[in-house]
């Protein structure tokens, strides 16, 4: 009889776990699923005082002490916010004042202020242990202002003749000295080979996962075609992110065809900053750009979306200049960034609404002792993006946009997410119909827990001013009638079995 009671207790659990589950099966991660945290090594975190060489934290153009060890010590901080990849500013040996890394002196050495090659390798290993990919900034357009090659007569033809950039003619732009820096001649076979060999060496030596390529528009397209082809052969699934500082998609697209996986979306960035710098701004142009990218770029889902970076004024400054609270502005902007097609790139310090004007003011030191409200919001967004493939892989459908109130849908296989952003100074309500969403479902808010059920085939959602919500479209919650029916039948059969056993035992005793 004890065995019978054990079966009685066990059967419901076996039946429950035998029922099909609705969760989306975890698929292999792709680059479009990543969320990138971009940091300047020198300005992020000082983890090793032994390499603090001539640092001056009060001088915005001097080294501040950030290093590889400092990044290692904050990898858990980065991972906990939901980031799956880090993009590091250049780590190569640099000129005396090259805290930013873009004035390279030696492509095969790490900068002494950052740490040794062994420590960098350890950084990559520690990142990989946490399932974080590492993207390294690689500069091919120019070298530092006092590079040893400049005094080597045998390398005189490694550089273009010194001339200021005109910016109008493409050939002049490729041959000019950008901001007075010695411009490499990539048409020289020796220069081309050196740069490609160095880029391949870092991949095989350190096991990094991607490159960000700066000043793409200042280097011949045919060089990039060869570079991307050979770098792709060094490691499978290696990501190449190009930066073309143009607001014209037509100028960017020529490099899209040169083998880059993705490019920083500068045209979208301008619309982003305009839309979210203050409330009551229309989102129409922004959403149109998101839809239009599919017709312009070969892989729009691999384009990198960003609010600001080391070359721009901080987005926080935009909000402050408009007399707005940066936290509210950042929450709406990040919600959009995390839920439209493309890879989100977040510049270090955005999670604390770090302020900053023109460079170098936009490269202030990171502060880890600060209010965590925005950090918690980014963490929540990161969790949702990592858990719901529709937010990174889904189709994009605009359902509503009027005067700053927008609703759009992302669909991937059987998963549907609906994103609502109220970029206005008043509460807003929107009614969605069964032509836009399946009827007899419910929208479950995943940020603040809002619940919207269909009534007569319509969904009416209400959002407070300057708020956003990410909904999951799901079956209506309530009693699970099929499951309860099955369980009722099981229990009835079991009690009938017990009754028959009892009657049989009674007959034997009599």
C-alpha positions in Angstrom: 0.0 0.0 0.0 2.9 2.4 0.7 4.1 1.9 -2.9 0.6 2.8 -4.1 0.6 6.0 -2.1 4.1 6.8 -3.5 2.8 6.4 -7.0 -0.2 8.6 -6.1 2.1 11.4 -5.1 4.5 11.0 -8.0 2.0 10.8 -10.9 1.1 14.5 -10.9 4.7 15.6 -11.1 5.5 13.1 -13.9 2.5 14.4 -15.9 3.4 18.0 -15.2 6.9 17.7 -16.5 5.8 15.6 -19.5 3.6 18.5 -20.7 5.3 20.6 -23.5 6.8 23.9 -22.3 6.4 27.2 -24.0 9.9 28.6 -23.5 11.9 29.3 -26.7 14.7 26.7 -27.0 18.1 28.2 -26.4 20.0 28.6 -29.7 23.6 29.1 -30.5 24.6 32.8 -29.8 25.2 35.0 -32.8 26.9 38.4 -33.1 23.5 40.0 -33.5 22.6 38.7 -30.0 25.5 40.5 -28.4 25.4 43.6 -26.2 28.7 45.6 -26.3 30.2 47.7 -23.5 32.8 50.1 -25.0 35.5 51.3 -22.5 38.7 53.3 -22.7 41.2 51.3 -20.8 43.1 54.3 -19.3 39.9 55.9 -18.0 38.0 52.8 -16.7 39.7 51.3 -13.6 43.2 51.3 -12.0 43.9 47.8 -10.8 47.7 47.8 -10.7 49.6 50.7 -9.2 53.0 49.4 -10.4 52.3 50.7 -13.9 51.2 54.2 -12.8 53.8 56.0 -14.9 53.5 59.8 -14.9 49.8 59.7 -14.3 47.8 62.9 -13.6 44.1 62.4 -12.9 43.5 66.1 -13.0 44.9 66.5 -16.5 42.2 65.4 -19.1 45.0 64.7 -21.7 47.3 62.7 -19.4 47.3 59.0 -18.4 44.9 58.4 -15.5 46.1 54.9 -14.5 43.5 52.5 -16.0 44.9 49.2 -17.0 44.3 45.5 -17.9 44.1 44.5 -14.3 41.5 47.1 -13.6 39.3 45.7 -16.4 39.8 42.2 -15.1 38.6 43.3 -11.7 35.4 44.8 -13.2 34.4 41.9 -15.5 31.8 40.7 -13.1 30.4 44.2 -12.9 30.1 44.3 -16.7 28.6 40.8 -16.9 26.1 41.5 -14.2 24.7 44.4 -16.3 24.0 41.8 -19.1 26.8 42.8 -21.4 28.1 39.9 -23.5 31.0 41.6 -25.2 33.6 44.3 -24.4 35.2 46.7 -26.9 38.6 48.0 -25.7 40.3 51.1 -26.9 43.7 50.4 -28.6 46.1 48.7 -26.2 49.3 48.9 -28.4 52.4 50.7 -27.3 51.6 54.4 -27.8 53.3 57.8 -27.9 54.1 59.6 -24.7 50.7 61.3 -24.4 48.7 58.6 -26.1 46.4 57.6 -23.2 43.6 56.9 -25.7 45.7 54.4 -27.6 45.3 55.9 -31.1 48.9 57.1 -31.5 50.6 53.7 -32.1 54.4 53.3 -31.8 54.6 49.5 -31.9 51.9 47.2 -33.2 53.4 44.1 -31.4 53.7 45.5 -27.9 51.2 46.5 -25.2 51.4 50.0 -23.7 53.5 50.0 -20.6 50.8 52.0 -18.7 48.2 49.2 -19.3 50.3 46.1 -18.4 52.1 43.3 -20.0 51.1 41.0 -22.9 50.6 38.2 -20.4 48.2 40.3 -18.4 46.2 41.1 -21.6 46.0 37.4 -22.4 44.7 36.8 -18.9 42.1 39.5 -19.5 40.8 37.7 -22.6 40.8 34.4 -20.7 38.9 35.8 -17.8 36.4 37.4 -20.1 35.9 34.1 -21.9 35.3 32.3 -18.6 32.4 34.7 -18.1 31.2 34.1 -21.7 32.1 37.7 -22.6 33.7 38.3 -26.0 36.6 40.7 -26.5 36.7 43.3 -29.4 40.0 45.2 -29.8 40.4 48.6 -31.5 42.9 48.3 -34.3 44.2 51.4 -36.1 45.5 51.1 -39.7 45.2 54.7 -41.0 48.0 56.3 -39.2 50.7 55.9 -36.5 51.9 58.1 -33.6 53.4 61.6 -34.2 56.9 60.4 -33.3 56.9 56.9 -34.7 60.4 55.4 -35.3 59.5 54.7 -39.0 59.5 58.4 -39.6 63.3 58.5 -39.1 63.9 55.3 -41.2 64.9 56.3 -44.8 64.0 52.8 -46.0 60.4 53.4 -45.0 60.0 56.8 -46.5 57.4 55.4 -49.0 55.4 53.9 -46.1 53.8 57.3 -45.7 51.9 59.7 -47.8 53.5 63.2 -48.2 52.5 65.4 -45.4 49.3 67.4 -46.2 46.2 68.5 -44.3 42.9 66.7 -44.9 40.6 68.5 -47.3 37.6 66.3 -46.6 35.9 66.9 -50.0 37.8 64.6 -52.4 38.0 60.9 -51.5 41.5 60.4 -52.8 42.7 63.4 -50.8 41.0 62.1 -47.7 42.8 58.8 -48.1 46.2 60.4 -48.7 46.0 63.2 -46.0 47.5 63.4 -42.5 44.5 63.2 -40.2 44.8 65.7 -37.4 48.5 66.0 -38.2 49.2 62.3 -37.7 51.6 60.4 -40.1 49.3 58.8 -42.7 50.2 55.2 -43.8 50.3 54.4 -47.5 48.2 51.2 -47.7 48.9 51.0 -51.4 52.5 50.1 -50.5 52.6 46.2 -50.5 55.0 46.2 -47.5 52.7 48.4 -45.4 49.7 46.3 -46.4 51.4 43.1 -45.4 52.7 44.5 -42.1 49.2 45.7 -41.0 47.5 42.4 -42.0 50.2 40.3 -40.4 50.0 42.3 -37.1 46.2 42.0 -37.0 46.4 38.2 -37.6 49.2 37.9 -35.0 47.0 39.4 -32.2 44.2 37.0 -33.0 46.4 33.9 -32.8 48.4 35.2 -29.9 45.6 36.4 -27.6 42.4 34.7 -28.9 40.4 38.0 -29.2 37.0 37.8 -30.9 36.7 40.9 -33.0 38.2 44.2 -34.2 36.8 47.7 -34.3 38.4 49.5 -37.3 38.7 53.2 -36.9 38.8 55.9 -39.7 37.6 53.4 -42.3 36.7 56.2 -44.8 40.4 57.4 -44.8 41.7 54.0 -46.1 41.2 52.6 -49.6 38.3 50.2 -50.1 40.5 47.7 -51.8 42.7 47.5 -48.7 39.7 46.7 -46.6 38.6 44.0 -49.0 41.9 42.2 -48.6 42.1 42.9 -44.9 38.7 41.6 -44.1 39.1 38.4 -46.2 42.5 37.5 -44.6 41.4 38.4 -41.0 38.3 36.3 -41.4 40.5 33.3 -42.2 42.4 33.7 -38.9 39.5 32.7 -36.6 35.9 31.5 -37.3 33.1 33.9 -36.4 35.5 36.8 -36.0 33.5 40.1 -35.9 34.7 43.2 -37.9 33.1 46.5 -36.9 34.0 49.4 -39.1 33.6 53.1 -38.2 32.8 55.5 -41.0 32.2 58.9 -39.5 29.5 59.9 -41.9 25.8 60.8 -41.5 25.1 59.7 -45.1 24.1 56.0 -45.5 25.1 56.1 -49.2 28.7 56.8 -48.1 28.7 54.1 -45.5 27.3 51.3 -47.7 30.3 51.2 -50.0 32.3 49.9 -47.0 29.5 47.5 -46.0 30.4 45.7 -49.2 34.1 45.5 -48.4 33.7 42.6 -46.0 32.8 44.3 -42.7 30.2 42.5 -40.6 28.8 45.7 -39.2 29.4 49.4 -39.1 28.6 52.0 -36.5 25.3 53.6 -37.5 26.2 57.3 -37.4 23.1 58.3 -39.4 20.8 56.6 -36.9 22.8 58.2 -34.0 21.9 61.7 -35.1 18.2 60.8 -35.0 18.6 59.0 -31.7 20.1 62.0 -29.9 17.6 64.4 -31.4 14.6 62.2 -30.4 15.5 61.5 -26.8 17.4 64.6 -25.7 14.0 66.0 -24.4 10.4 64.9 -24.3 7.7 65.6 -26.9 10.0 64.9 -29.8 8.6 62.8 -32.6 10.1 59.4 -33.1 8.9 59.1 -36.7 12.3 59.8 -38.4 14.1 57.5 -36.0 11.7 54.6 -36.6 11.8 55.2 -40.3 15.6 54.9 -40.3 15.3 51.6 -38.4 12.9 50.2 -41.0 14.9 51.6 -43.9 18.2 50.0 -42.8 17.0 46.7 -44.2 16.9 48.1 -47.7 20.3 49.9 -47.4 22.7 47.4 -45.6 23.4 43.8 -46.4 23.1 42.8 -42.7 21.2 45.5 -40.9 21.0 43.3 -37.7 24.8 43.5 -37.4 24.9 47.3 -37.5 26.1 48.9 -34.2 23.6 51.3 -32.6 25.0 53.8 -30.1 24.1 57.0 -28.2 27.6 58.4 -27.8 31.2 57.4 -27.8 34.8 58.7 -27.4 34.4 61.0 -30.4 31.1 62.6 -29.5 29.7 64.8 -26.7 28.2 62.7 -24.0 24.4 62.1 -24.4 24.0 63.2 -20.8 25.2 66.7 -21.8 22.4 66.8 -24.4 19.8 66.2 -21.6 21.4 68.6 -19.2 21.5 71.4 -21.8 17.7 70.8 -22.3 17.1 71.1 -18.6 16.1 67.4 -18.4 16.9 64.7 -15.8 19.5 62.5 -17.5 18.2 59.3 -15.9 14.7 59.5 -17.5 16.2 60.4 -20.9 18.7 57.5 -20.7 16.0 55.0 -19.8 13.9 55.8 -22.9 17.0 55.9 -25.2 18.4 52.6 -23.9 15.0 50.9 -24.2 15.0 51.8 -27.8 18.7 50.9 -28.3 18.1 47.4 -26.8 15.0 46.6 -28.8 15.5 47.6 -32.4 17.4 45.7 -35.0 21.2 46.0 -34.6 23.8 45.5 -31.8 23.6 47.9 -28.9 26.9 49.6 -28.0 27.0 51.4 -24.6 29.9 53.7 -23.9 31.4 53.3 -20.4 29.9 55.6 -17.8 26.5 55.7 -19.6 25.2 53.5 -16.8 25.8 56.3 -14.3 24.8 59.1 -16.7 28.4 60.4 -16.9 28.6 63.9 -18.3 31.1 65.3 -20.7 31.5 67.8 -23.6 33.9 67.8 -26.5 37.0 65.5 -26.2 38.8 65.0 -24.0 36.0 66.0 -21.6 33.9 63.1 -22.9 36.6 60.7 -21.6 36.3 61.3 -17.9 37.3 58.8 -15.3 34.8 56.1 -14.4 33.2 56.3 -11.0 32.0 53.0 -9.5 30.7 54.7 -6.2 27.5 56.1 -7.5 23.7 55.8 -7.6 22.7 52.4 -9.0 19.2 53.2 -10.3 20.2 53.5 -14.0 22.6 50.5 -13.6 19.6 48.4 -12.3 17.6 49.5 -15.4 20.3 48.5 -17.8 20.7 45.2 -16.0 17.0 44.6 -16.5 17.2 45.4 -20.2 20.2 43.2 -20.6 18.4 40.2 -19.0 15.4 40.7 -21.3 17.5 41.0 -24.4 19.5 37.8 -23.5 16.3 35.8 -22.7 14.1 36.9 -25.6 15.6 36.2 -29.1 12.8 38.3 -30.7 14.5 41.4 -29.3 17.7 40.6 -31.3 16.6 38.5 -34.2 13.0 39.4 -34.7 11.3 41.2 -37.6 10.5 44.8 -37.0 6.9 46.2 -37.4 5.8 49.7 -36.5 2.3 49.6 -34.9 1.9 53.2 -33.8 3.7 56.5 -33.7 2.3 59.9 -32.9 4.0 63.0 -31.4 6.6 60.9 -29.5 4.4 57.9 -28.4 5.6 54.8 -30.3 4.7 51.1 -30.3 6.5 48.5 -32.4 6.6 44.7 -32.6 9.5 42.2 -32.9 8.6 38.6 -34.0 10.9 35.6 -34.0 9.4 32.2 -34.6 6.5 31.9 -32.1 7.8 34.7 -29.8 6.3 38.1 -30.0 7.5 41.2 -28.1 5.8 44.6 -28.1 7.8 47.7 -27.2 6.0 50.8 -26.1 7.9 54.1 -25.5 6.2 57.3 -24.3 8.6 60.1 -25.1 6.1 62.7 -24.1 5.3 64.9 -21.1 1.8 63.4 -20.6 0.3 60.0 -20.1 -0.6 58.3 -23.3 -3.0 55.4 -24.3 -2.9 53.4 -27.5 -5.3 50.8 -28.7 -4.0 47.9 -30.8 -6.3 45.7 -32.9 -6.5 42.0 -33.8 -5.1 42.9 -37.2 -1.9 44.0 -35.4 -1.8 41.3 -32.6 -3.5 38.0 -32.2 -6.8 38.2 -30.4 -7.6 36.5 -27.1 -4.0 36.9 -25.8 -2.5 39.1 -23.2 0.5 41.5 -23.1 2.7 40.9 -20.1 4.9 43.8 -19.1 8.5 42.6 -18.4 9.9 45.9 -17.1 7.2 47.1 -14.6 4.8 44.2 -14.6 1.9 45.8 -16.6 -0.7 43.5 -17.9 -3.0 44.2 -20.9 -5.6 41.7 -21.9 -7.6 41.7 -25.1 -11.2 42.9 -25.0 -13.3 42.4 -28.0 -10.1 41.7 -30.0 -8.5 45.0 -28.9 -5.6 45.8 -26.5 -5.6 49.1 -24.7 -2.2 50.0 -23.2 -1.6 53.1 -21.0 1.9 54.5 -20.3 2.9 57.3 -17.9 4.9 60.2 -19.1 8.6 59.4 -20.0 8.1 55.7 -19.4 8.6 52.6 -21.5 7.5 49.0 -21.3 8.5 45.7 -23.1 5.6 43.3 -23.4 5.6 39.6 -24.1 2.5 38.4 -26.1 1.2 35.2 -24.4 -1.8 33.1 -23.9 -4.3 34.5 -21.4 -3.4 33.4 -17.8 -6.0 31.7 -15.6 -7.1 28.1 -14.9 -5.3 25.5 -17.1 -8.5 23.6 -18.0 -6.8 20.9 -20.1 -4.2 20.1 -17.3 -6.9 20.1 -14.6 -9.1 17.7 -16.8 -6.2 15.3 -17.2 -5.3 15.4 -13.5 -9.0 14.9 -12.5 -9.1 11.8 -14.7 -5.9 10.5 -13.2 -7.1 11.0 -9.6 -10.5 9.4 -10.4 -8.8 6.3 -11.9 -6.5 6.1 -8.9 -9.3 6.2 -6.3 -11.2 3.6 -8.3 -8.1 1.4 -8.2 -7.8 1.8 -4.4 -11.5 1.0 -4.0 -11.2 -2.2 -6.0 -8.0 -3.3 -4.1 -9.9 -2.6 -0.8 -12.9 -4.7 -1.9 -10.7 -7.6 -3.1 -8.8 -7.6 0.2 -12.1 -7.5 2.2 -13.4 -10.6 0.2 -10.3 -12.5 1.0 -10.6 -11.8 4.8 -14.2 -12.9 4.7 
